[in-house]
Amino acid sequence: MAETESNALKLAQLMELSKGDYEAFLYDCDGTLADNMAAHKESYAQVALGAGLQIDPAIIDEFAGLPIPAVVEKINERYGSAFDPQSFEKEKYTIFYNDYIEHTKPVQFVVDHLLAHVGKVKIAVVSGGSREAILKTLRVLGIESEVEVLVCAGETPRGKPYPDPFLKAAELLGVDPDACLVFEDGQAGVEAAESAGMDWIRIDKVNR
């Protein structure tokens, strides 16, 4: 009951925060729509441990929103390791996709917010994850059909924290950037939204 009440309170606050003359809502996926950051951290840790390095999973929170190879570069800087970012990404992706993705749970109040605006504003998901993984995640969450535009890793010249992914989503939706509202859970995504000239909401700060 407490969880249901908490979700209702957060949804009410998010509905209030997102009021305005917006034509499109752009949602991040991992950590924003999908409650899967623990799974992502575990898959990073498993790959590193397989090479004999124990990492603090908090580093993944620190660089949330960056493309996986960029996070691997941060791990190399922090720990003096020499992981190949592309090889690490492939191994991490395999672990995450095979072991975790089917069990993805929603960040319920954000998913409810998206569903409440279907047909009222245009909806996009803008993620630093691979298209295959994000499509599967949205399918597991039951909202794939409600997303009009999907922009994923490698589909723009630069990823978050650069504005390219959000600007591409706005272009594909046919909406001016200043008419878009972004929903994020990481600093890289906030920086990308600001650089794109878009308003934003940090969903992890709602009703705290």
Protein Blocks (a to p, Z undefined) as FASTA:
>chain_A
ZZmmmmmmmmmmmmmmmgcjdfbdcddfehplpccklmmmmmmmmmmmmnopacdfklmm
mmgoiafklmmmmmmmmnopacdfklmmmmmmmmmmmmmmmmpccdfklmmmmmmmgoka
ccddddfbdfklmmmmmmmnopmmmpmbdcdehiafbdcfbfklmmmmmmmnopafklcc
cddfbfklmmmmmmnopacddfklgoZZ
